[in-house]
Amino acid sequence: MKPRDGPFARRLRATLLGLTRATLRDGREHAVDFDTFTVGVQVRADDGHETYVAVRITGSDEPHHHHPEERSGL
C-alpha cells in the first residue's frame, strides 16, 4: 500500500506537472519559487526522436516540510 502523500508532496507534484505542461508549449524553462528553494523544468524535443528534460533546483528544502514516508511518493 502506498503511503498517503502530505501537503508538501502534493504541492510539489502539482507544481512539477504544471511546469512540465508550460515548457512543452514553448520549449523554455519555467520555474516556481518555494519558501526556501526554486525549482525549474525545461523539456525539449529534437525532430521528434530525442527528448531532453532538465530539472533545476536551487536553495534547500527545510526538513520540517515533509515526513520520511512522503519522499517515496514522487
PDB file with SEQRES, HELIX, SHEET and CRYST1 records, atoms N, CA, C and O in Angstrom:
SEQRES   1 A   74  MET LYS PRO ARG ASP GLY PRO PHE ALA ARG ARG LEU ARG          
SEQRES   2 A   74  ALA THR LEU LEU GLY LEU THR ARG ALA THR LEU ARG ASP          
SEQRES   3 A   74  GLY ARG GLU HIS ALA VAL ASP PHE ASP THR PHE THR VAL          
SEQRES   4 A   74  GLY VAL GLN VAL ARG ALA ASP ASP GLY HIS GLU THR TYR          
SEQRES   5 A   74  VAL ALA VAL ARG ILE THR GLY SER ASP GLU PRO HIS HIS          
SEQRES   6 A   74  HIS HIS PRO GLU GLU ARG SER GLY LEU                          
HELIX    1 AA1 PRO A    7  ASP A   26  1                                  20    
HELIX    2 AA2 PRO A   63  HIS A   65  5                                   3    
HELIX    3 AA3 PRO A   68  GLY A   73  5                                   6    
SHEET    1 AA1 3 HIS A  30  ASP A  33  0                                        
SHEET    2 AA1 3 PHE A  37  ASP A  46 -1                                        
SHEET    3 AA1 3 GLU A  50  GLY A  59 -1                                        
CRYST1    1.000    1.000    1.000  90.00  90.00  90.00 P 1           1          
ATOM      1  N   MET A   1       0.830  -1.180   0.000  1.00  0.00           N  
ATOM      2  CA  MET A   1       0.000   0.000   0.000  1.00  0.00           C  
ATOM      3  C   MET A   1       0.881   1.253   0.000  1.00  0.00           C  
ATOM      4  O   MET A   1       1.827   1.352   0.782  1.00  0.00           O  
ATOM      5  N   LYS A   2       0.572   2.195  -0.867  1.00  0.00           N  
ATOM      6  CA  LYS A   2       1.336   3.427  -0.965  1.00  0.00           C  
ATOM      7  C   LYS A   2       0.994   4.347   0.208  1.00  0.00           C  
ATOM      8  O   LYS A   2      -0.180   4.530   0.531  1.00  0.00           O  
ATOM      9  N   PRO A   3       2.019   4.930   0.851  1.00  0.00           N  
ATOM     10  CA  PRO A   3       1.720   5.863   1.941  1.00  0.00           C  
ATOM     11  C   PRO A   3       0.990   7.093   1.411  1.00  0.00           C  
ATOM     12  O   PRO A   3       1.142   7.469   0.249  1.00  0.00           O  
ATOM     13  N   ARG A   4       0.232   7.683   2.241  1.00  0.00           N  
ATOM     14  CA  ARG A   4      -0.519   8.884   1.871  1.00  0.00           C  
ATOM     15  C   ARG A   4       0.428  10.069   1.702  1.00  0.00           C  
ATOM     16  O   ARG A   4       1.291  10.298   2.550  1.00  0.00           O  
ATOM     17  N   ASP A   5       0.275  10.812   0.628  1.00  0.00           N  
ATOM     18  CA  ASP A   5       1.101  11.994   0.391  1.00  0.00           C  
ATOM     19  C   ASP A   5       0.668  13.119   1.317  1.00  0.00           C  
ATOM     20  O   ASP A   5      -0.523  13.319   1.557  1.00  0.00           O  
ATOM     21  N   GLY A   6       1.637  13.842   1.827  1.00  0.00           N  
ATOM     22  CA  GLY A   6       1.361  15.012   2.645  1.00  0.00           C  
ATOM     23  C   GLY A   6       1.166  16.229   1.768  1.00  0.00           C  
ATOM     24  O   GLY A   6       1.306  16.146   0.548  1.00  0.00           O  
ATOM     25  N   PRO A   7       0.843  17.362   2.376  1.00  0.00           N  
ATOM     26  CA  PRO A   7       0.576  18.577   1.598  1.00  0.00           C  
ATOM     27  C   PRO A   7       1.772  19.055   0.778  1.00  0.00           C  
ATOM     28  O   PRO A   7       1.605  19.539  -0.341  1.00  0.00           O  
ATOM     29  N   PHE A   8       2.981  18.920   1.333  1.00  0.00           N  
ATOM     30  CA  PHE A   8       4.158  19.358   0.583  1.00  0.00           C  
ATOM     31  C   PHE A   8       4.363  18.508  -0.667  1.00  0.00           C  
ATOM     32  O   PHE A   8       4.628  19.045  -1.742  1.00  0.00           O  
ATOM     33  N   ALA A   9       4.246  17.194  -0.538  1.00  0.00           N  
ATOM     34  CA  ALA A   9       4.416  16.299  -1.690  1.00  0.00           C  
ATOM     35  C   ALA A   9       3.354  16.573  -2.751  1.00  0.00           C  
ATOM     36  O   ALA A   9       3.663  16.575  -3.943  1.00  0.00           O  
ATOM     37  N   ARG A  10       2.125  16.802  -2.342  1.00  0.00           N  
ATOM     38  CA  ARG A  10       1.051  17.108  -3.313  1.00  0.00           C  
ATOM     39  C   ARG A  10       1.319  18.430  -4.019  1.00  0.00           C  
ATOM     40  O   ARG A  10       1.122  18.541  -5.229  1.00  0.00           O  
ATOM     41  N   ARG A  11       1.767  19.435  -3.266  1.00  0.00           N  
ATOM     42  CA  ARG A  11       2.059  20.737  -3.874  1.00  0.00           C  
ATOM     43  C   ARG A  11       3.223  20.624  -4.856  1.00  0.00           C  
ATOM     44  O   ARG A  11       3.168  21.182  -5.952  1.00  0.00           O  
ATOM     45  N   LEU A  12       4.275  19.904  -4.465  1.00  0.00           N  
ATOM     46  CA  LEU A  12       5.430  19.743  -5.347  1.00  0.00           C  
ATOM     47  C   LEU A  12       5.055  18.984  -6.616  1.00  0.00           C  
ATOM     48  O   LEU A  12       5.467  19.366  -7.711  1.00  0.00           O  
ATOM     49  N   ARG A  13       4.281  17.917  -6.478  1.00  0.00           N  
ATOM     50  CA  ARG A  13       3.854  17.139  -7.645  1.00  0.00           C  
ATOM     51  C   ARG A  13       3.021  18.005  -8.599  1.00  0.00           C  
ATOM     52  O   ARG A  13       3.250  17.987  -9.808  1.00  0.00           O  
ATOM     53  N   ALA A  14       2.070  18.751  -8.068  1.00  0.00           N  
ATOM     54  CA  ALA A  14       1.227  19.609  -8.906  1.00  0.00           C  
ATOM     55  C   ALA A  14       2.070  20.686  -9.593  1.00  0.00           C  
ATOM     56  O   ALA A  14       1.839  21.010 -10.758  1.00  0.00           O  
ATOM     57  N   THR A  15       3.036  21.231  -8.875  1.00  0.00           N  
ATOM     58  CA  THR A  15       3.917  22.248  -9.452  1.00  0.00           C  
ATOM     59  C   THR A  15       4.740  21.675 -10.598  1.00  0.00           C  
ATOM     60  O   THR A  15       4.846  22.296 -11.655  1.00  0.00           O  
ATOM     61  N   LEU A  16       5.324  20.497 -10.397  1.00  0.00           N  
ATOM     62  CA  LEU A  16       6.130  19.878 -11.454  1.00  0.00           C  
ATOM     63  C   LEU A  16       5.297  19.565 -12.689  1.00  0.00           C  
ATOM     64  O   LEU A  16       5.760  19.752 -13.814  1.00  0.00           O  
ATOM     65  N   LEU A  17       4.080  19.094 -12.490  1.00  0.00           N  
ATOM     66  CA  LEU A  17       3.203  18.830 -13.638  1.00  0.00           C  
ATOM     67  C   LEU A  17       2.877  20.121 -14.387  1.00  0.00           C  
ATOM     68  O   LEU A  17       2.891  20.143 -15.618  1.00  0.00           O  
ATOM     69  N   GLY A  18       2.587  21.182 -13.660  1.00  0.00           N  
ATOM     70  CA  GLY A  18       2.296  22.470 -14.296  1.00  0.00           C  
ATOM     71  C   GLY A  18       3.494  23.028 -15.050  1.00  0.00           C  
ATOM     72  O   GLY A  18       3.348  23.538 -16.161  1.00  0.00           O  
ATOM     73  N   LEU A  19       4.679  22.934 -14.449  1.00  0.00           N  
ATOM     74  CA  LEU A  19       5.889  23.403 -15.125  1.00  0.00           C  
ATOM     75  C   LEU A  19       6.165  22.593 -16.385  1.00  0.00           C  
ATOM     76  O   LEU A  19       6.585  23.147 -17.400  1.00  0.00           O  
ATOM     77  N   THR A  20       5.932  21.295 -16.325  1.00  0.00           N  
ATOM     78  CA  THR A  20       6.153  20.433 -17.488  1.00  0.00           C  
ATOM     79  C   THR A  20       5.198  20.803 -18.619  1.00  0.00           C  
ATOM     80  O   THR A  20       5.606  20.885 -19.778  1.00  0.00           O  
ATOM     81  N   ARG A  21       3.932  21.026 -18.284  1.00  0.00           N  
ATOM     82  CA  ARG A  21       2.965  21.445 -19.320  1.00  0.00           C  
ATOM     83  C   ARG A  21       3.389  22.758 -19.970  1.00  0.00           C  
ATOM     84  O   ARG A  21       3.330  22.902 -21.191  1.00  0.00           O  
ATOM     85  N   ALA A  22       3.819  23.717 -19.144  1.00  0.00           N  
ATOM     86  CA  ALA A  22       4.195  25.029 -19.667  1.00  0.00           C  
ATOM     87  C   ALA A  22       5.400  24.934 -20.598  1.00  0.00           C  
ATOM     88  O   ALA A  22       5.406  25.553 -21.663  1.00  0.00           O  
ATOM     89  N   THR A  23       6.424  24.166 -20.210  1.00  0.00           N  
ATOM     90  CA  THR A  23       7.619  24.071 -21.042  1.00  0.00           C  
ATOM     91  C   THR A  23       7.369  23.269 -22.317  1.00  0.00           C  
ATOM     92  O   THR A  23       8.024  23.509 -23.331  1.00  0.00           O  
ATOM     93  N   LEU A  24       6.443  22.331 -22.282  1.00  0.00           N  
ATOM     94  CA  LEU A  24       6.107  21.594 -23.503  1.00  0.00           C  
ATOM     95  C   LEU A  24       5.472  22.512 -24.544  1.00  0.00           C  
ATOM     96  O   LEU A  24       5.562  22.243 -25.742  1.00  0.00           O  
ATOM     97  N   ARG A  25       4.841  23.575 -24.106  1.00  0.00           N  
ATOM     98  CA  ARG A  25       4.216  24.524 -25.044  1.00  0.00           C  
ATOM     99  C   ARG A  25       5.235  25.382 -25.785  1.00  0.00           C  
ATOM    100  O   ARG A  25       5.059  25.688 -26.964  1.00  0.00           O  
ATOM    101  N   ASP A  26       6.326  25.779 -25.070  1.00  0.00           N  
ATOM    102  CA  ASP A  26       7.243  26.721 -25.714  1.00  0.00           C  
ATOM    103  C   ASP A  26       8.722  26.331 -25.683  1.00  0.00           C  
ATOM    104  O   ASP A  26       9.544  27.052 -26.249  1.00  0.00           O  
ATOM    105  N   GLY A  27       9.088  25.223 -25.047  1.00  0.00           N  
ATOM    106  CA  GLY A  27      10.470  24.764 -25.029  1.00  0.00           C  
ATOM    107  C   GLY A  27      11.391  25.553 -24.121  1.00  0.00           C  
ATOM    108  O   GLY A  27      12.595  25.297 -24.103  1.00  0.00           O  
ATOM    109  N   ARG A  28      10.860  26.511 -23.363  1.00  0.00           N  
ATOM    110  CA  ARG A  28      11.668  27.332 -22.468  1.00  0.00           C  
ATOM    111  C   ARG A  28      11.565  26.819 -21.041  1.00  0.00           C  
ATOM    112  O   ARG A  28      10.636  26.090 -20.694  1.00  0.00           O  
ATOM    113  N   GLU A  29      12.538  27.211 -20.214  1.00  0.00           N  
ATOM    114  CA  GLU A  29      12.478  26.829 -18.809  1.00  0.00           C  
ATOM    115  C   GLU A  29      11.386  27.616 -18.100  1.00  0.00           C  
ATOM    116  O   GLU A  29      11.218  28.816 -18.321  1.00  0.00           O  
ATOM    117  N   HIS A  30      10.656  26.926 -17.254  1.00  0.00           N  
ATOM    118  CA  HIS A  30       9.660  27.559 -16.381  1.00  0.00           C  
ATOM    119  C   HIS A  30      10.019  27.192 -14.956  1.00  0.00           C  
ATOM    120  O   HIS A  30      10.398  26.054 -14.680  1.00  0.00           O  
ATOM    121  N   ALA A  31       9.903  28.159 -14.039  1.00  0.00           N  
ATOM    122  CA  ALA A  31      10.337  27.945 -12.664  1.00  0.00           C  
ATOM    123  C   ALA A  31       9.321  28.509 -11.680  1.00  0.00           C  
ATOM    124  O   ALA A  31       8.538  29.402 -12.006  1.00  0.00           O  
ATOM    125  N   VAL A  32       9.357  27.962 -10.466  1.00  0.00           N  
ATOM    126  CA  VAL A  32       8.491  28.415  -9.372  1.00  0.00           C  
ATOM    127  C   VAL A  32       9.352  28.541  -8.117  1.00  0.00           C  
ATOM    128  O   VAL A  32      10.199  27.692  -7.840  1.00  0.00           O  
ATOM    129  N   ASP A  33       9.117  29.616  -7.366  1.00  0.00           N  
ATOM    130  CA  ASP A  33       9.807  29.815  -6.096  1.00  0.00           C  
ATOM    131  C   ASP A  33       8.976  29.240  -4.958  1.00  0.00           C  
ATOM    132  O   ASP A  33       7.801  29.576  -4.806  1.00  0.00           O  
ATOM    133  N   PHE A  34       9.590  28.372  -4.163  1.00  0.00           N  
ATOM    134  CA  PHE A  34       9.006  27.895  -2.918  1.00  0.00           C  
ATOM    135  C   PHE A  34       9.601  28.750  -1.801  1.00  0.00           C  
ATOM    136  O   PHE A  34      10.324  29.706  -2.085  1.00  0.00           O  
ATOM    137  N   ASP A  35       9.318  28.433  -0.552  1.00  0.00           N  
ATOM    138  CA  ASP A  35       9.827  29.233   0.564  1.00  0.00           C  
ATOM    139  C   ASP A  35      11.348  29.307   0.586  1.00  0.00           C  
ATOM    140  O   ASP A  35      11.910  30.393   0.728  1.00  0.00           O  
ATOM    141  N   THR A  36      12.018  28.175   0.448  1.00  0.00           N  
ATOM    142  CA  THR A  36      13.479  28.143   0.607  1.00  0.00           C  
ATOM    143  C   THR A  36      14.220  27.652  -0.629  1.00  0.00           C  
ATOM    144  O   THR A  36      15.445  27.533  -0.598  1.00  0.00           O  
ATOM    145  N   PHE A  37      13.513  27.367  -1.708  1.00  0.00           N  
ATOM    146  CA  PHE A  37      14.183  26.886  -2.912  1.00  0.00           C  
ATOM    147  C   PHE A  37      13.359  27.224  -4.142  1.00  0.00           C  
ATOM    148  O   PHE A  37      12.182  27.570  -4.053  1.00  0.00           O  
ATOM    149  N   THR A  38      14.012  27.114  -5.294  1.00  0.00           N  
ATOM    150  CA  THR A  38      13.374  27.334  -6.595  1.00  0.00           C  
ATOM    151  C   THR A  38      13.534  26.065  -7.414  1.00  0.00           C  
ATOM    152  O   THR A  38      14.602  25.454  -7.420  1.00  0.00           O  
ATOM    153  N   VAL A  39      12.475  25.669  -8.102  1.00  0.00           N  
ATOM    154  CA  VAL A  39      12.553  24.513  -8.985  1.00  0.00           C  
ATOM    155  C   VAL A  39      12.152  24.961 -10.394  1.00  0.00           C  
ATOM    156  O   VAL A  39      11.151  25.651 -10.584  1.00  0.00           O  
ATOM    157  N   GLY A  40      12.960  24.548 -11.372  1.00  0.00           N  
ATOM    158  CA  GLY A  40      12.693  24.876 -12.763  1.00  0.00           C  
ATOM    159  C   GLY A  40      12.729  23.618 -13.616  1.00  0.00           C  
ATOM    160  O   GLY A  40      13.466  22.677 -13.321  1.00  0.00           O  
ATOM    161  N   VAL A  41      11.929  23.608 -14.677  1.00  0.00           N  
ATOM    162  CA  VAL A  41      11.865  22.455 -15.579  1.00  0.00           C  
ATOM    163  C   VAL A  41      11.918  22.969 -17.014  1.00  0.00           C  
ATOM    164  O   VAL A  41      11.313  23.987 -17.352  1.00  0.00           O  
ATOM    165  N   GLN A  42      12.662  22.236 -17.853  1.00  0.00           N  
ATOM    166  CA  GLN A  42      12.695  22.530 -19.277  1.00  0.00           C  
ATOM    167  C   GLN A  42      12.677  21.218 -20.036  1.00  0.00           C  
ATOM    168  O   GLN A  42      13.455  20.311 -19.743  1.00  0.00           O  
ATOM    169  N   VAL A  43      11.782  21.118 -21.018  1.00  0.00           N  
ATOM    170  CA  VAL A  43      11.684  19.933 -21.873  1.00  0.00           C  
ATOM    171  C   VAL A  43      11.895  20.394 -23.310  1.00  0.00           C  
ATOM    172  O   VAL A  43      11.288  21.367 -23.756  1.00  0.00           O  
ATOM    173  N   ARG A  44      12.763  19.682 -24.029  1.00  0.00           N  
ATOM    174  CA  ARG A  44      12.999  19.991 -25.435  1.00  0.00           C  
ATOM    175  C   ARG A  44      12.998  18.700 -26.233  1.00  0.00           C  
ATOM    176  O   ARG A  44      13.514  17.676 -25.784  1.00  0.00           O  
ATOM    177  N   ALA A  45      12.422  18.758 -27.403  1.00  0.00           N  
ATOM    178  CA  ALA A  45      12.410  17.613 -28.315  1.00  0.00           C  
ATOM    179  C   ALA A  45      13.063  18.037 -29.627  1.00  0.00           C  
ATOM    180  O   ALA A  45      12.789  19.118 -30.150  1.00  0.00           O  
ATOM    181  N   ASP A  46      13.922  17.180 -30.148  1.00  0.00           N  
ATOM    182  CA  ASP A  46      14.598  17.447 -31.411  1.00  0.00           C  
ATOM    183  C   ASP A  46      14.077  16.488 -32.468  1.00  0.00           C  
ATOM    184  O   ASP A  46      14.287  15.279 -32.372  1.00  0.00           O  
ATOM    185  N   ASP A  47      13.409  17.016 -33.459  1.00  0.00           N  
ATOM    186  CA  ASP A  47      12.902  16.238 -34.593  1.00  0.00           C  
ATOM    187  C   ASP A  47      12.033  15.052 -34.168  1.00  0.00           C  
ATOM    188  O   ASP A  47      11.888  14.093 -34.927  1.00  0.00           O  
ATOM    189  N   GLY A  48      11.465  15.107 -32.988  1.00  0.00           N  
ATOM    190  CA  GLY A  48      10.583  14.037 -32.552  1.00  0.00           C  
ATOM    191  C   GLY A  48      11.257  12.733 -32.192  1.00  0.00           C  
ATOM    192  O   GLY A  48      10.578  11.759 -31.866  1.00  0.00           O  
ATOM    193  N   HIS A  49      12.597  12.690 -32.242  1.00  0.00           N  
ATOM    194  CA  HIS A  49      13.309  11.442 -31.970  1.00  0.00           C  
ATOM    195  C   HIS A  49      13.939  11.412 -30.584  1.00  0.00           C  
ATOM    196  O   HIS A  49      14.060  10.349 -29.974  1.00  0.00           O  
ATOM    197  N   GLU A  50      14.337  12.570 -30.091  1.00  0.00           N  
ATOM    198  CA  GLU A  50      15.018  12.646 -28.804  1.00  0.00           C  
ATOM    199  C   GLU A  50      14.342  13.704 -27.952  1.00  0.00           C  
ATOM    200  O   GLU A  50      13.954  14.764 -28.443  1.00  0.00           O  
ATOM    201  N   THR A  51      14.208  13.406 -26.686  1.00  0.00           N  
ATOM    202  CA  THR A  51      13.616  14.367 -25.759  1.00  0.00           C  
ATOM    203  C   THR A  51      14.572  14.577 -24.599  1.00  0.00           C  
ATOM    204  O   THR A  51      15.115  13.621 -24.045  1.00  0.00           O  
ATOM    205  N   TYR A  52      14.771  15.831 -24.241  1.00  0.00           N  
ATOM    206  CA  TYR A  52      15.656  16.193 -23.150  1.00  0.00           C  
ATOM    207  C   TYR A  52      14.841  16.859 -22.052  1.00  0.00           C  
ATOM    208  O   TYR A  52      14.007  17.723 -22.322  1.00  0.00           O  
ATOM    209  N   VAL A  53      15.085  16.454 -20.824  1.00  0.00           N  
ATOM    210  CA  VAL A  53      14.403  17.041 -19.671  1.00  0.00           C  
ATOM    211  C   VAL A  53      15.464  17.547 -18.709  1.00  0.00           C  
ATOM    212  O   VAL A  53      16.369  16.807 -18.324  1.00  0.00           O  
ATOM    213  N   ALA A  54      15.349  18.802 -18.324  1.00  0.00           N  
ATOM    214  CA  ALA A  54      16.263  19.379 -17.337  1.00  0.00           C  
ATOM    215  C   ALA A  54      15.443  19.840 -16.134  1.00  0.00           C  
ATOM    216  O   ALA A  54      14.413  20.497 -16.284  1.00  0.00           O  
ATOM    217  N   VAL A  55      15.915  19.487 -14.948  1.00  0.00           N  
ATOM    218  CA  VAL A  55      15.294  19.943 -13.705  1.00  0.00           C  
ATOM    219  C   VAL A  55      16.355  20.702 -12.925  1.00  0.00           C  
ATOM    220  O   VAL A  55      17.430  20.173 -12.644  1.00  0.00           O  
ATOM    221  N   ARG A  56      16.046  21.944 -12.576  1.00  0.00           N  
ATOM    222  CA  ARG A  56      16.982  22.788 -11.834  1.00  0.00           C  
ATOM    223  C   ARG A  56      16.388  23.077 -10.457  1.00  0.00           C  
ATOM    224  O   ARG A  56      15.258  23.551 -10.342  1.00  0.00           O  
ATOM    225  N   ILE A  57      17.160  22.785  -9.424  1.00  0.00           N  
ATOM    226  CA  ILE A  57      16.737  23.080  -8.056  1.00  0.00           C  
ATOM    227  C   ILE A  57      17.844  23.900  -7.411  1.00  0.00           C  
ATOM    228  O   ILE A  57      18.995  23.468  -7.361  1.00  0.00           O  
ATOM    229  N   THR A  58      17.495  25.075  -6.921  1.00  0.00           N  
ATOM    230  CA  THR A  58      18.463  25.906  -6.210  1.00  0.00           C  
ATOM    231  C   THR A  58      17.898  26.243  -4.846  1.00  0.00           C  
ATOM    232  O   THR A  58      16.691  26.434  -4.696  1.00  0.00           O  
ATOM    233  N   GLY A  59      18.758  26.315  -3.863  1.00  0.00           N  
ATOM    234  CA  GLY A  59      18.323  26.556  -2.490  1.00  0.00           C  
ATOM    235  C   GLY A  59      18.306  25.251  -1.733  1.00  0.00           C  
ATOM    236  O   GLY A  59      19.007  24.306  -2.098  1.00  0.00           O  
ATOM    237  N   SER A  60      17.514  25.191  -0.684  1.00  0.00           N  
ATOM    238  CA  SER A  60      17.444  23.975   0.115  1.00  0.00           C  
ATOM    239  C   SER A  60      16.029  23.761   0.624  1.00  0.00           C  
ATOM    240  O   SER A  60      15.239  24.698   0.736  1.00  0.00           O  
ATOM    241  N   ASP A  61      15.735  22.528   0.923  1.00  0.00           N  
ATOM    242  CA  ASP A  61      14.450  22.148   1.490  1.00  0.00           C  
ATOM    243  C   ASP A  61      14.615  22.037   3.000  1.00  0.00           C  
ATOM    244  O   ASP A  61      15.523  21.355   3.475  1.00  0.00           O  
ATOM    245  N   GLU A  62      13.760  22.690   3.745  1.00  0.00           N  
ATOM    246  CA  GLU A  62      13.836  22.585   5.190  1.00  0.00           C  
ATOM    247  C   GLU A  62      13.248  21.255   5.630  1.00  0.00           C  
ATOM    248  O   GLU A  62      12.215  20.842   5.102  1.00  0.00           O  
ATOM    249  N   PRO A  63      13.877  20.570   6.585  1.00  0.00           N  
ATOM    250  CA  PRO A  63      13.440  19.231   6.995  1.00  0.00           C  
ATOM    251  C   PRO A  63      11.998  19.154   7.479  1.00  0.00           C  
ATOM    252  O   PRO A  63      11.374  18.100   7.357  1.00  0.00           O  
ATOM    253  N   HIS A  64      11.458  20.220   8.015  1.00  0.00           N  
ATOM    254  CA  HIS A  64      10.093  20.150   8.543  1.00  0.00           C  
ATOM    255  C   HIS A  64       9.018  20.160   7.462  1.00  0.00           C  
ATOM    256  O   HIS A  64       7.837  20.023   7.780  1.00  0.00           O  
ATOM    257  N   HIS A  65       9.392  20.317   6.202  1.00  0.00           N  
ATOM    258  CA  HIS A  65       8.408  20.343   5.118  1.00  0.00           C  
ATOM    259  C   HIS A  65       7.820  18.973   4.804  1.00  0.00           C  
ATOM    260  O   HIS A  65       6.744  18.895   4.211  1.00  0.00           O  
ATOM    261  N   HIS A  66       8.481  17.913   5.178  1.00  0.00           N  
ATOM    262  CA  HIS A  66       7.979  16.588   4.806  1.00  0.00           C  
ATOM    263  C   HIS A  66       8.336  15.557   5.844  1.00  0.00           C  
ATOM    264  O   HIS A  66       9.236  15.744   6.663  1.00  0.00           O  
ATOM    265  N   HIS A  67       7.614  14.475   5.789  1.00  0.00           N  
ATOM    266  CA  HIS A  67       7.878  13.319   6.627  1.00  0.00           C  
ATOM    267  C   HIS A  67       8.563  12.266   5.762  1.00  0.00           C  
ATOM    268  O   HIS A  67       8.385  12.284   4.544  1.00  0.00           O  
ATOM    269  N   PRO A  68       9.338  11.350   6.338  1.00  0.00           N  
ATOM    270  CA  PRO A  68      10.067  10.362   5.528  1.00  0.00           C  
ATOM    271  C   PRO A  68       9.173   9.575   4.582  1.00  0.00           C  
ATOM    272  O   PRO A  68       9.607   9.245   3.478  1.00  0.00           O  
ATOM    273  N   GLU A  69       7.947   9.264   4.968  1.00  0.00           N  
ATOM    274  CA  GLU A  69       7.095   8.478   4.077  1.00  0.00           C  
ATOM    275  C   GLU A  69       6.640   9.255   2.853  1.00  0.00           C  
ATOM    276  O   GLU A  69       6.228   8.647   1.865  1.00  0.00           O  
ATOM    277  N   GLU A  70       6.705  10.596   2.888  1.00  0.00           N  
ATOM    278  CA  GLU A  70       6.307  11.399   1.740  1.00  0.00           C  
ATOM    279  C   GLU A  70       7.341  11.343   0.627  1.00  0.00           C  
ATOM    280  O   GLU A  70       6.997  11.571  -0.533  1.00  0.00           O  
ATOM    281  N   ARG A  71       8.573  11.053   0.938  1.00  0.00           N  
ATOM    282  CA  ARG A  71       9.646  11.084  -0.059  1.00  0.00           C  
ATOM    283  C   ARG A  71       9.460  10.044  -1.149  1.00  0.00           C  
ATOM    284  O   ARG A  71       9.869  10.274  -2.287  1.00  0.00           O  
ATOM    285  N   SER A  72       8.862   8.920  -0.838  1.00  0.00           N  
ATOM    286  CA  SER A  72       8.744   7.845  -1.818  1.00  0.00           C  
ATOM    287  C   SER A  72       7.625   8.077  -2.830  1.00  0.00           C  
ATOM    288  O   SER A  72       7.556   7.359  -3.828  1.00  0.00           O  
ATOM    289  N   GLY A  73       6.752   9.046  -2.609  1.00  0.00           N  
ATOM    290  CA  GLY A  73       5.594   9.222  -3.467  1.00  0.00           C  
ATOM    291  C   GLY A  73       5.816  10.054  -4.699  1.00  0.00           C  
ATOM    292  O   GLY A  73       4.888  10.202  -5.494  1.00  0.00           O  
ATOM    293  N   LEU A  74       7.004  10.614  -4.908  1.00  0.00           N  
ATOM    294  CA  LEU A  74       7.206  11.476  -6.064  1.00  0.00           C  
ATOM    295  C   LEU A  74       7.601  10.728  -7.286  1.00  0.00           C  
ATOM    296  O   LEU A  74       7.805  11.332  -8.339  1.00  0.00           O  
TER     297      LEU A  74                                                      
END                                                                             
